[in-house]
């Protein structure tokens, strides 16, 4: 995996729990592992980067999930330029994290927020 930075993207869920994600370019090839991911638009303001959340999701296989993503058009229209990934092996835990993040954050491409 080719990280854009060693820094982490930290996002808080509705529960108040903070989740830490690695920050990668959109063309990164991932290993065949499960995880939670966030498509973001990452921009530099002065000496600091900020992220706009575009889509939050989960998958049991990060190596193939993004090839034909069902929200590809929306993600592109919102100018996503990176993907933030947290490896999570348990399906139950992936679902809990995804739900917590979706309930606590607004994203233009998730149906729960539209």
MODELLER restraints for C-alpha pairs under 7 A, 6 or more apart:
rsr = mdl.restraints
at = mdl.atoms
rsr.add(forms.Gaussian(group=physical.xy_distance, feature=features.Distance(at['CA:1:A'], at['CA:28:A']), mean=5.94, stdev=0.5))
rsr.add(forms.Gaussian(group=physical.xy_distance, feature=features.Distance(at['CA:1:A'], at['CA:29:A']), mean=5.98, stdev=0.5))
rsr.add(forms.Gaussian(group=physical.xy_distance, feature=features.Distance(at['CA:1:A'], at['CA:30:A']), mean=5.66, stdev=0.5))
rsr.add(forms.Gaussian(group=physical.xy_distance, feature=features.Distance(at['CA:2:A'], at['CA:24:A']), mean=6.14, stdev=0.5))
rsr.add(forms.Gaussian(group=physical.xy_distance, feature=features.Distance(at['CA:2:A'], at['CA:28:A']), mean=5.91, stdev=0.5))
rsr.add(forms.Gaussian(group=physical.xy_distance, feature=features.Distance(at['CA:3:A'], at['CA:23:A']), mean=5.72, stdev=0.5))
rsr.add(forms.Gaussian(group=physical.xy_distance, feature=features.Distance(at['CA:3:A'], at['CA:24:A']), mean=4.49, stdev=0.5))
rsr.add(forms.Gaussian(group=physical.xy_distance, feature=features.Distance(at['CA:3:A'], at['CA:25:A']), mean=6.86, stdev=0.5))
rsr.add(forms.Gaussian(group=physical.xy_distance, feature=features.Distance(at['CA:4:A'], at['CA:23:A']), mean=5.83, stdev=0.5))
rsr.add(forms.Gaussian(group=physical.xy_distance, feature=features.Distance(at['CA:4:A'], at['CA:24:A']), mean=5.11, stdev=0.5))
rsr.add(forms.Gaussian(group=physical.xy_distance, feature=features.Distance(at['CA:4:A'], at['CA:25:A']), mean=6.23, stdev=0.5))
rsr.add(forms.Gaussian(group=physical.xy_distance, feature=features.Distance(at['CA:5:A'], at['CA:23:A']), mean=6.43, stdev=0.5))
rsr.add(forms.Gaussian(group=physical.xy_distance, feature=features.Distance(at['CA:8:A'], at['CA:20:A']), mean=6.02, stdev=0.5))
rsr.add(forms.Gaussian(group=physical.xy_distance, feature=features.Distance(at['CA:8:A'], at['CA:21:A']), mean=5.47, stdev=0.5))
rsr.add(forms.Gaussian(group=physical.xy_distance, feature=features.Distance(at['CA:8:A'], at['CA:22:A']), mean=5.24, stdev=0.5))
rsr.add(forms.Gaussian(group=physical.xy_distance, feature=features.Distance(at['CA:8:A'], at['CA:23:A']), mean=6.43, stdev=0.5))
rsr.add(forms.Gaussian(group=physical.xy_distance, feature=features.Distance(at['CA:9:A'], at['CA:20:A']), mean=5.72, stdev=0.5))
rsr.add(forms.Gaussian(group=physical.xy_distance, feature=features.Distance(at['CA:9:A'], at['CA:21:A']), mean=5.05, stdev=0.5))
rsr.add(forms.Gaussian(group=physical.xy_distance, feature=features.Distance(at['CA:9:A'], at['CA:22:A']), mean=6.42, stdev=0.5))
rsr.add(forms.Gaussian(group=physical.xy_distance, feature=features.Distance(at['CA:9:A'], at['CA:23:A']), mean=6.63, stdev=0.5))
rsr.add(forms.Gaussian(group=physical.xy_distance, feature=features.Distance(at['CA:10:A'], at['CA:18:A']), mean=6.28, stdev=0.5))
rsr.add(forms.Gaussian(group=physical.xy_distance, feature=features.Distance(at['CA:10:A'], at['CA:19:A']), mean=5.44, stdev=0.5))
rsr.add(forms.Gaussian(group=physical.xy_distance, feature=features.Distance(at['CA:10:A'], at['CA:20:A']), mean=4.46, stdev=0.5))
rsr.add(forms.Gaussian(group=physical.xy_distance, feature=features.Distance(at['CA:10:A'], at['CA:21:A']), mean=6.20, stdev=0.5))
rsr.add(forms.Gaussian(group=physical.xy_distance, feature=features.Distance(at['CA:11:A'], at['CA:18:A']), mean=5.55, stdev=0.5))
rsr.add(forms.Gaussian(group=physical.xy_distance, feature=features.Distance(at['CA:11:A'], at['CA:19:A']), mean=5.37, stdev=0.5))
rsr.add(forms.Gaussian(group=physical.xy_distance, feature=features.Distance(at['CA:11:A'], at['CA:20:A']), mean=6.65, stdev=0.5))
rsr.add(forms.Gaussian(group=physical.xy_distance, feature=features.Distance(at['CA:12:A'], at['CA:18:A']), mean=4.24, stdev=0.5))
rsr.add(forms.Gaussian(group=physical.xy_distance, feature=features.Distance(at['CA:12:A'], at['CA:19:A']), mean=6.15, stdev=0.5))
rsr.add(forms.Gaussian(group=physical.xy_distance, feature=features.Distance(at['CA:12:A'], at['CA:101:A']), mean=6.72, stdev=0.5))
rsr.add(forms.Gaussian(group=physical.xy_distance, feature=features.Distance(at['CA:13:A'], at['CA:100:A']), mean=4.80, stdev=0.5))
rsr.add(forms.Gaussian(group=physical.xy_distance, feature=features.Distance(at['CA:13:A'], at['CA:101:A']), mean=4.20, stdev=0.5))
rsr.add(forms.Gaussian(group=physical.xy_distance, feature=features.Distance(at['CA:13:A'], at['CA:103:A']), mean=6.94, stdev=0.5))
rsr.add(forms.Gaussian(group=physical.xy_distance, feature=features.Distance(at['CA:13:A'], at['CA:104:A']), mean=4.74, stdev=0.5))
rsr.add(forms.Gaussian(group=physical.xy_distance, feature=features.Distance(at['CA:14:A'], at['CA:100:A']), mean=5.42, stdev=0.5))
rsr.add(forms.Gaussian(group=physical.xy_distance, feature=features.Distance(at['CA:14:A'], at['CA:101:A']), mean=6.38, stdev=0.5))
rsr.add(forms.Gaussian(group=physical.xy_distance, feature=features.Distance(at['CA:14:A'], at['CA:103:A']), mean=5.61, stdev=0.5))
rsr.add(forms.Gaussian(group=physical.xy_distance, feature=features.Distance(at['CA:14:A'], at['CA:104:A']), mean=3.84, stdev=0.5))
rsr.add(forms.Gaussian(group=physical.xy_distance, feature=features.Distance(at['CA:15:A'], at['CA:100:A']), mean=6.46, stdev=0.5))
rsr.add(forms.Gaussian(group=physical.xy_distance, feature=features.Distance(at['CA:20:A'], at['CA:86:A']), mean=6.84, stdev=0.5))
rsr.add(forms.Gaussian(group=physical.xy_distance, feature=features.Distance(at['CA:21:A'], at['CA:84:A']), mean=5.38, stdev=0.5))
rsr.add(forms.Gaussian(group=physical.xy_distance, feature=features.Distance(at['CA:21:A'], at['CA:85:A']), mean=5.00, stdev=0.5))
rsr.add(forms.Gaussian(group=physical.xy_distance, feature=features.Distance(at['CA:21:A'], at['CA:86:A']), mean=4.83, stdev=0.5))
rsr.add(forms.Gaussian(group=physical.xy_distance, feature=features.Distance(at['CA:22:A'], at['CA:84:A']), mean=5.33, stdev=0.5))
rsr.add(forms.Gaussian(group=physical.xy_distance, feature=features.Distance(at['CA:22:A'], at['CA:85:A']), mean=5.22, stdev=0.5))
rsr.add(forms.Gaussian(group=physical.xy_distance, feature=features.Distance(at['CA:22:A'], at['CA:86:A']), mean=6.42, stdev=0.5))
rsr.add(forms.Gaussian(group=physical.xy_distance, feature=features.Distance(at['CA:23:A'], at['CA:82:A']), mean=6.91, stdev=0.5))
rsr.add(forms.Gaussian(group=physical.xy_distance, feature=features.Distance(at['CA:23:A'], at['CA:83:A']), mean=6.09, stdev=0.5))
rsr.add(forms.Gaussian(group=physical.xy_distance, feature=features.Distance(at['CA:23:A'], at['CA:84:A']), mean=4.51, stdev=0.5))
rsr.add(forms.Gaussian(group=physical.xy_distance, feature=features.Distance(at['CA:23:A'], at['CA:85:A']), mean=6.62, stdev=0.5))
rsr.add(forms.Gaussian(group=physical.xy_distance, feature=features.Distance(at['CA:24:A'], at['CA:82:A']), mean=5.65, stdev=0.5))
rsr.add(forms.Gaussian(group=physical.xy_distance, feature=features.Distance(at['CA:24:A'], at['CA:83:A']), mean=5.32, stdev=0.5))
rsr.add(forms.Gaussian(group=physical.xy_distance, feature=features.Distance(at['CA:24:A'], at['CA:84:A']), mean=6.01, stdev=0.5))
rsr.add(forms.Gaussian(group=physical.xy_distance, feature=features.Distance(at['CA:25:A'], at['CA:81:A']), mean=6.78, stdev=0.5))
rsr.add(forms.Gaussian(group=physical.xy_distance, feature=features.Distance(at['CA:25:A'], at['CA:82:A']), mean=4.65, stdev=0.5))
rsr.add(forms.Gaussian(group=physical.xy_distance, feature=features.Distance(at['CA:25:A'], at['CA:83:A']), mean=6.16, stdev=0.5))
rsr.add(forms.Gaussian(group=physical.xy_distance, feature=features.Distance(at['CA:26:A'], at['CA:81:A']), mean=6.26, stdev=0.5))
rsr.add(forms.Gaussian(group=physical.xy_distance, feature=features.Distance(at['CA:26:A'], at['CA:82:A']), mean=4.98, stdev=0.5))
rsr.add(forms.Gaussian(group=physical.xy_distance, feature=features.Distance(at['CA:26:A'], at['CA:83:A']), mean=5.81, stdev=0.5))
rsr.add(forms.Gaussian(group=physical.xy_distance, feature=features.Distance(at['CA:29:A'], at['CA:63:A']), mean=6.33, stdev=0.5))
rsr.add(forms.Gaussian(group=physical.xy_distance, feature=features.Distance(at['CA:30:A'], at['CA:62:A']), mean=5.65, stdev=0.5))
rsr.add(forms.Gaussian(group=physical.xy_distance, feature=features.Distance(at['CA:30:A'], at['CA:63:A']), mean=4.65, stdev=0.5))
rsr.add(forms.Gaussian(group=physical.xy_distance, feature=features.Distance(at['CA:31:A'], at['CA:62:A']), mean=6.30, stdev=0.5))
rsr.add(forms.Gaussian(group=physical.xy_distance, feature=features.Distance(at['CA:31:A'], at['CA:63:A']), mean=5.16, stdev=0.5))
rsr.add(forms.Gaussian(group=physical.xy_distance, feature=features.Distance(at['CA:32:A'], at['CA:61:A']), mean=5.01, stdev=0.5))
rsr.add(forms.Gaussian(group=physical.xy_distance, feature=features.Distance(at['CA:32:A'], at['CA:62:A']), mean=5.67, stdev=0.5))
rsr.add(forms.Gaussian(group=physical.xy_distance, feature=features.Distance(at['CA:32:A'], at['CA:63:A']), mean=4.90, stdev=0.5))
rsr.add(forms.Gaussian(group=physical.xy_distance, feature=features.Distance(at['CA:33:A'], at['CA:60:A']), mean=6.22, stdev=0.5))
rsr.add(forms.Gaussian(group=physical.xy_distance, feature=features.Distance(at['CA:33:A'], at['CA:61:A']), mean=4.95, stdev=0.5))
rsr.add(forms.Gaussian(group=physical.xy_distance, feature=features.Distance(at['CA:33:A'], at['CA:62:A']), mean=5.66, stdev=0.5))
rsr.add(forms.Gaussian(group=physical.xy_distance, feature=features.Distance(at['CA:33:A'], at['CA:87:A']), mean=6.99, stdev=0.5))
rsr.add(forms.Gaussian(group=physical.xy_distance, feature=features.Distance(at['CA:33:A'], at['CA:89:A']), mean=6.94, stdev=0.5))
rsr.add(forms.Gaussian(group=physical.xy_distance, feature=features.Distance(at['CA:34:A'], at['CA:59:A']), mean=5.52, stdev=0.5))
rsr.add(forms.Gaussian(group=physical.xy_distance, feature=features.Distance(at['CA:34:A'], at['CA:60:A']), mean=3.87, stdev=0.5))
rsr.add(forms.Gaussian(group=physical.xy_distance, feature=features.Distance(at['CA:34:A'], at['CA:61:A']), mean=4.92, stdev=0.5))
rsr.add(forms.Gaussian(group=physical.xy_distance, feature=features.Distance(at['CA:34:A'], at['CA:62:A']), mean=5.93, stdev=0.5))
rsr.add(forms.Gaussian(group=physical.xy_distance, feature=features.Distance(at['CA:34:A'], at['CA:87:A']), mean=5.95, stdev=0.5))
rsr.add(forms.Gaussian(group=physical.xy_distance, feature=features.Distance(at['CA:34:A'], at['CA:88:A']), mean=5.54, stdev=0.5))
rsr.add(forms.Gaussian(group=physical.xy_distance, feature=features.Distance(at['CA:34:A'], at['CA:89:A']), mean=5.26, stdev=0.5))
rsr.add(forms.Gaussian(group=physical.xy_distance, feature=features.Distance(at['CA:35:A'], at['CA:58:A']), mean=5.72, stdev=0.5))
rsr.add(forms.Gaussian(group=physical.xy_distance, feature=features.Distance(at['CA:35:A'], at['CA:59:A']), mean=5.62, stdev=0.5))
rsr.add(forms.Gaussian(group=physical.xy_distance, feature=features.Distance(at['CA:35:A'], at['CA:60:A']), mean=6.37, stdev=0.5))
rsr.add(forms.Gaussian(group=physical.xy_distance, feature=features.Distance(at['CA:35:A'], at['CA:62:A']), mean=6.65, stdev=0.5))
rsr.add(forms.Gaussian(group=physical.xy_distance, feature=features.Distance(at['CA:35:A'], at['CA:85:A']), mean=6.78, stdev=0.5))
rsr.add(forms.Gaussian(group=physical.xy_distance, feature=features.Distance(at['CA:35:A'], at['CA:86:A']), mean=5.47, stdev=0.5))
rsr.add(forms.Gaussian(group=physical.xy_distance, feature=features.Distance(at['CA:35:A'], at['CA:87:A']), mean=4.20, stdev=0.5))
rsr.add(forms.Gaussian(group=physical.xy_distance, feature=features.Distance(at['CA:35:A'], at['CA:88:A']), mean=4.45, stdev=0.5))
rsr.add(forms.Gaussian(group=physical.xy_distance, feature=features.Distance(at['CA:35:A'], at['CA:89:A']), mean=6.66, stdev=0.5))
rsr.add(forms.Gaussian(group=physical.xy_distance, feature=features.Distance(at['CA:35:A'], at['CA:94:A']), mean=6.42, stdev=0.5))
rsr.add(forms.Gaussian(group=physical.xy_distance, feature=features.Distance(at['CA:36:A'], at['CA:57:A']), mean=5.80, stdev=0.5))
rsr.add(forms.Gaussian(group=physical.xy_distance, feature=features.Distance(at['CA:36:A'], at['CA:58:A']), mean=4.25, stdev=0.5))
rsr.add(forms.Gaussian(group=physical.xy_distance, feature=features.Distance(at['CA:36:A'], at['CA:59:A']), mean=6.51, stdev=0.5))
rsr.add(forms.Gaussian(group=physical.xy_distance, feature=features.Distance(at['CA:36:A'], at['CA:85:A']), mean=5.95, stdev=0.5))
rsr.add(forms.Gaussian(group=physical.xy_distance, feature=features.Distance(at['CA:36:A'], at['CA:86:A']), mean=5.31, stdev=0.5))
rsr.add(forms.Gaussian(group=physical.xy_distance, feature=features.Distance(at['CA:36:A'], at['CA:87:A']), mean=6.52, stdev=0.5))
rsr.add(forms.Gaussian(group=physical.xy_distance, feature=features.Distance(at['CA:36:A'], at['CA:88:A']), mean=6.70, stdev=0.5))
rsr.add(forms.Gaussian(group=physical.xy_distance, feature=features.Distance(at['CA:36:A'], at['CA:94:A']), mean=6.09, stdev=0.5))
rsr.add(forms.Gaussian(group=physical.xy_distance, feature=features.Distance(at['CA:36:A'], at['CA:98:A']), mean=6.63, stdev=0.5))
rsr.add(forms.Gaussian(group=physical.xy_distance, feature=features.Distance(at['CA:37:A'], at['CA:56:A']), mean=5.88, stdev=0.5))
rsr.add(forms.Gaussian(group=physical.xy_distance, feature=features.Distance(at['CA:37:A'], at['CA:57:A']), mean=5.40, stdev=0.5))
rsr.add(forms.Gaussian(group=physical.xy_distance, feature=features.Distance(at['CA:37:A'], at['CA:58:A']), mean=5.97, stdev=0.5))
rsr.add(forms.Gaussian(group=physical.xy_distance, feature=features.Distance(at['CA:37:A'], at['CA:83:A']), mean=6.69, stdev=0.5))
rsr.add(forms.Gaussian(group=physical.xy_distance, feature=features.Distance(at['CA:37:A'], at['CA:84:A']), mean=5.46, stdev=0.5))
rsr.add(forms.Gaussian(group=physical.xy_distance, feature=features.Distance(at['CA:37:A'], at['CA:85:A']), mean=4.47, stdev=0.5))
rsr.add(forms.Gaussian(group=physical.xy_distance, feature=features.Distance(at['CA:37:A'], at['CA:86:A']), mean=6.29, stdev=0.5))
rsr.add(forms.Gaussian(group=physical.xy_distance, feature=features.Distance(at['CA:38:A'], at['CA:53:A']), mean=6.79, stdev=0.5))
rsr.add(forms.Gaussian(group=physical.xy_distance, feature=features.Distance(at['CA:38:A'], at['CA:55:A']), mean=5.54, stdev=0.5))
rsr.add(forms.Gaussian(group=physical.xy_distance, feature=features.Distance(at['CA:38:A'], at['CA:56:A']), mean=4.47, stdev=0.5))
rsr.add(forms.Gaussian(group=physical.xy_distance, feature=features.Distance(at['CA:38:A'], at['CA:57:A']), mean=6.38, stdev=0.5))
rsr.add(forms.Gaussian(group=physical.xy_distance, feature=features.Distance(at['CA:38:A'], at['CA:83:A']), mean=5.61, stdev=0.5))
rsr.add(forms.Gaussian(group=physical.xy_distance, feature=features.Distance(at['CA:38:A'], at['CA:84:A']), mean=5.05, stdev=0.5))
rsr.add(forms.Gaussian(group=physical.xy_distance, feature=features.Distance(at['CA:38:A'], at['CA:85:A']), mean=6.61, stdev=0.5))
rsr.add(forms.Gaussian(group=physical.xy_distance, feature=features.Distance(at['CA:39:A'], at['CA:53:A']), mean=6.38, stdev=0.5))
rsr.add(forms.Gaussian(group=physical.xy_distance, feature=features.Distance(at['CA:39:A'], at['CA:54:A']), mean=5.43, stdev=0.5))
rsr.add(forms.Gaussian(group=physical.xy_distance, feature=features.Distance(at['CA:39:A'], at['CA:55:A']), mean=5.14, stdev=0.5))
rsr.add(forms.Gaussian(group=physical.xy_distance, feature=features.Distance(at['CA:39:A'], at['CA:56:A']), mean=6.61, stdev=0.5))
rsr.add(forms.Gaussian(group=physical.xy_distance, feature=features.Distance(at['CA:39:A'], at['CA:80:A']), mean=6.00, stdev=0.5))
rsr.add(forms.Gaussian(group=physical.xy_distance, feature=features.Distance(at['CA:39:A'], at['CA:82:A']), mean=6.04, stdev=0.5))
rsr.add(forms.Gaussian(group=physical.xy_distance, feature=features.Distance(at['CA:39:A'], at['CA:83:A']), mean=4.53, stdev=0.5))
rsr.add(forms.Gaussian(group=physical.xy_distance, feature=features.Distance(at['CA:39:A'], at['CA:84:A']), mean=6.39, stdev=0.5))
rsr.add(forms.Gaussian(group=physical.xy_distance, feature=features.Distance(at['CA:40:A'], at['CA:51:A']), mean=5.79, stdev=0.5))
rsr.add(forms.Gaussian(group=physical.xy_distance, feature=features.Distance(at['CA:40:A'], at['CA:52:A']), mean=5.30, stdev=0.5))
rsr.add(forms.Gaussian(group=physical.xy_distance, feature=features.Distance(at['CA:40:A'], at['CA:53:A']), mean=4.64, stdev=0.5))
rsr.add(forms.Gaussian(group=physical.xy_distance, feature=features.Distance(at['CA:40:A'], at['CA:54:A']), mean=5.22, stdev=0.5))
rsr.add(forms.Gaussian(group=physical.xy_distance, feature=features.Distance(at['CA:40:A'], at['CA:80:A']), mean=5.06, stdev=0.5))
rsr.add(forms.Gaussian(group=physical.xy_distance, feature=features.Distance(at['CA:40:A'], at['CA:81:A']), mean=6.39, stdev=0.5))
rsr.add(forms.Gaussian(group=physical.xy_distance, feature=features.Distance(at['CA:40:A'], at['CA:82:A']), mean=5.60, stdev=0.5))
rsr.add(forms.Gaussian(group=physical.xy_distance, feature=features.Distance(at['CA:40:A'], at['CA:83:A']), mean=6.05, stdev=0.5))
rsr.add(forms.Gaussian(group=physical.xy_distance, feature=features.Distance(at['CA:41:A'], at['CA:51:A']), mean=5.48, stdev=0.5))
rsr.add(forms.Gaussian(group=physical.xy_distance, feature=features.Distance(at['CA:41:A'], at['CA:52:A']), mean=5.08, stdev=0.5))
rsr.add(forms.Gaussian(group=physical.xy_distance, feature=features.Distance(at['CA:41:A'], at['CA:53:A']), mean=6.74, stdev=0.5))
rsr.add(forms.Gaussian(group=physical.xy_distance, feature=features.Distance(at['CA:41:A'], at['CA:79:A']), mean=6.12, stdev=0.5))
rsr.add(forms.Gaussian(group=physical.xy_distance, feature=features.Distance(at['CA:41:A'], at['CA:80:A']), mean=4.41, stdev=0.5))
rsr.add(forms.Gaussian(group=physical.xy_distance, feature=features.Distance(at['CA:41:A'], at['CA:81:A']), mean=5.21, stdev=0.5))
rsr.add(forms.Gaussian(group=physical.xy_distance, feature=features.Distance(at['CA:41:A'], at['CA:82:A']), mean=6.40, stdev=0.5))
rsr.add(forms.Gaussian(group=physical.xy_distance, feature=features.Distance(at['CA:42:A'], at['CA:49:A']), mean=6.54, stdev=0.5))
rsr.add(forms.Gaussian(group=physical.xy_distance, feature=features.Distance(at['CA:42:A'], at['CA:50:A']), mean=5.65, stdev=0.5))
rsr.add(forms.Gaussian(group=physical.xy_distance, feature=features.Distance(at['CA:42:A'], at['CA:51:A']), mean=4.51, stdev=0.5))
rsr.add(forms.Gaussian(group=physical.xy_distance, feature=features.Distance(at['CA:42:A'], at['CA:52:A']), mean=6.59, stdev=0.5))
rsr.add(forms.Gaussian(group=physical.xy_distance, feature=features.Distance(at['CA:42:A'], at['CA:81:A']), mean=6.38, stdev=0.5))
rsr.add(forms.Gaussian(group=physical.xy_distance, feature=features.Distance(at['CA:42:A'], at['CA:82:A']), mean=6.66, stdev=0.5))
rsr.add(forms.Gaussian(group=physical.xy_distance, feature=features.Distance(at['CA:43:A'], at['CA:49:A']), mean=5.47, stdev=0.5))
rsr.add(forms.Gaussian(group=physical.xy_distance, feature=features.Distance(at['CA:43:A'], at['CA:50:A']), mean=5.54, stdev=0.5))
rsr.add(forms.Gaussian(group=physical.xy_distance, feature=features.Distance(at['CA:43:A'], at['CA:51:A']), mean=6.54, stdev=0.5))
rsr.add(forms.Gaussian(group=physical.xy_distance, feature=features.Distance(at['CA:44:A'], at['CA:50:A']), mean=6.41, stdev=0.5))
rsr.add(forms.Gaussian(group=physical.xy_distance, feature=features.Distance(at['CA:53:A'], at['CA:107:A']), mean=5.63, stdev=0.5))
rsr.add(forms.Gaussian(group=physical.xy_distance, feature=features.Distance(at['CA:54:A'], at['CA:75:A']), mean=6.45, stdev=0.5))
rsr.add(forms.Gaussian(group=physical.xy_distance, feature=features.Distance(at['CA:54:A'], at['CA:78:A']), mean=6.83, stdev=0.5))
rsr.add(forms.Gaussian(group=physical.xy_distance, feature=features.Distance(at['CA:54:A'], at['CA:80:A']), mean=6.88, stdev=0.5))
rsr.add(forms.Gaussian(group=physical.xy_distance, feature=features.Distance(at['CA:54:A'], at['CA:107:A']), mean=4.89, stdev=0.5))
rsr.add(forms.Gaussian(group=physical.xy_distance, feature=features.Distance(at['CA:54:A'], at['CA:108:A']), mean=5.62, stdev=0.5))
rsr.add(forms.Gaussian(group=physical.xy_distance, feature=features.Distance(at['CA:54:A'], at['CA:109:A']), mean=5.93, stdev=0.5))
rsr.add(forms.Gaussian(group=physical.xy_distance, feature=features.Distance(at['CA:55:A'], at['CA:107:A']), mean=5.67, stdev=0.5))
rsr.add(forms.Gaussian(group=physical.xy_distance, feature=features.Distance(at['CA:55:A'], at['CA:108:A']), mean=6.92, stdev=0.5))
rsr.add(forms.Gaussian(group=physical.xy_distance, feature=features.Distance(at['CA:55:A'], at['CA:109:A']), mean=5.29, stdev=0.5))
rsr.add(forms.Gaussian(group=physical.xy_distance, feature=features.Distance(at['CA:55:A'], at['CA:110:A']), mean=5.70, stdev=0.5))
rsr.add(forms.Gaussian(group=physical.xy_distance, feature=features.Distance(at['CA:56:A'], at['CA:98:A']), mean=6.88, stdev=0.5))
rsr.add(forms.Gaussian(group=physical.xy_distance, feature=features.Distance(at['CA:56:A'], at['CA:102:A']), mean=6.84, stdev=0.5))
rsr.add(forms.Gaussian(group=physical.xy_distance, feature=features.Distance(at['CA:56:A'], at['CA:110:A']), mean=6.89, stdev=0.5))
rsr.add(forms.Gaussian(group=physical.xy_distance, feature=features.Distance(at['CA:57:A'], at['CA:98:A']), mean=6.23, stdev=0.5))
rsr.add(forms.Gaussian(group=physical.xy_distance, feature=features.Distance(at['CA:58:A'], at['CA:94:A']), mean=6.29, stdev=0.5))
rsr.add(forms.Gaussian(group=physical.xy_distance, feature=features.Distance(at['CA:58:A'], at['CA:98:A']), mean=6.53, stdev=0.5))
rsr.add(forms.Gaussian(group=physical.xy_distance, feature=features.Distance(at['CA:59:A'], at['CA:65:A']), mean=6.59, stdev=0.5))
rsr.add(forms.Gaussian(group=physical.xy_distance, feature=features.Distance(at['CA:71:A'], at['CA:109:A']), mean=6.83, stdev=0.5))
rsr.add(forms.Gaussian(group=physical.xy_distance, feature=features.Distance(at['CA:74:A'], at['CA:109:A']), mean=5.89, stdev=0.5))
rsr.add(forms.Gaussian(group=physical.xy_distance, feature=features.Distance(at['CA:75:A'], at['CA:109:A']), mean=6.67, stdev=0.5))
rsr.add(forms.Gaussian(group=physical.xy_distance, feature=features.Distance(at['CA:88:A'], at['CA:94:A']), mean=6.00, stdev=0.5))
rsr.add(forms.Gaussian(group=physical.xy_distance, feature=features.Distance(at['CA:106:A'], at['CA:113:A']), mean=6.17, stdev=0.5))
rsr.add(forms.Gaussian(group=physical.xy_distance, feature=features.Distance(at['CA:107:A'], at['CA:113:A']), mean=6.34, stdev=0.5))
rsr.add(forms.Gaussian(group=physical.xy_distance, feature=features.Distance(at['CA:108:A'], at['CA:114:A']), mean=6.89, stdev=0.5))
